[in-house]
């Protein structure tokens, strides 16, 4: 893959950027969420409790924080497509390390996958903000962000059955191969979409603090970043622990629990588009986020009080609402961050916001795991989630005022 300076300009209609960023986001998300989707199976194979998947996710998002902070400078120097390709290679590398079944290798894999995953969203924002009309910014960003739940849907629908059929190591290897295929598919577009990169731009540790300074230095960006930190913690708990909760406490079979997670993720895809359209229609980003947060509180309480043997239809309906809200908020926030960022700084502002978002993710799943382990029940952990979301709602209301 050549690094020679490109000569052509980005596309004018924006559809190329949307399609390729959606594909990259979905593939990277699938790679990151494959292990959580098959946690009971892999945990049994290597002799560890499935609840410890929260440690893996927490470490991965520590890597995401660092990757997000370096995204702005990396995009400027190498281009958004090249940075995204590097993220996919990191995802494939991490999955292959997980195949060893050794905890040191798996912990290293979590950090590597996080470093690669962190810059993918800032890279997509960098591409989309240049070609998206302001009046449909939330919708387009939400469409792109459907790649996250789409990846989770694929992980939930494919990973458990695939690993039961061919073995968990082979299953992980095949999903790693899918990441590398996406790298190859995106390469022909690199010359066009990375046309504005600056090969001589500085990239180093000194640039890591710039995105945080940018976000914290502007009130609107700071408010959005803090609210997203709360919501992202809930989102990753939902995607990480749904299969385990359904399997351990509600008696779902592993494949059935994986398919239920797919319902949740599919609803998240629909929710992202719907909330983006609603925010663009005149309700506004912050009112939309407040409404989402109220629904998330109700869903947390619903999950905590589901009885064993609850009708499958009730469980799926609750998961659909949970997915539409707890997974559906992301595009609204990212579009608003890109809209409020200084000209030419959408990637950097998104990187700074994502770093704070990932901080919520780092804290959320391990805290959920700790409560579930100490109390012997995932239900108590869902009550904790509800309390956290109420606190988030209070913060959003203050920001709105």
Secondary structure, DSSP 8 states (H G I E B T S, - for coil): -------S---SSSHHHHHHHHHHHHHHHHHHHHHHHTHHHHHHHHT--GGGHHHHHHHHHHHHHHHHHTHHHHHHHH-HHHHHHHHHHHHHHHHHHHTT--HHHHHHHHHHHHHHHHHHHHHHHHHHTTT--GGGHHHHHHHHHHHHHHHHHHIIIIIHHHHHHH-HHHHHHHHHHHHHHHHHHHHTTHHHHTTT--TT---SGGGTTHHHHHHHTSHHHHHHHHHHHHHHHHHHHHHHHHHHHHHHTS---HHHHHHHHHHHHHHHHHHHHHHHHHIIIII-HHHHHHHHHHHHHHHHHHHHH--TT--HHHHHHHHHHHHHHHTTTHHHHHHHHHHHS-TT-HHHHHHHHHHHHHHHHHHHHHHHHHHHHHHT-HHHHHHHHHHHHHHHHHHHHHHH-
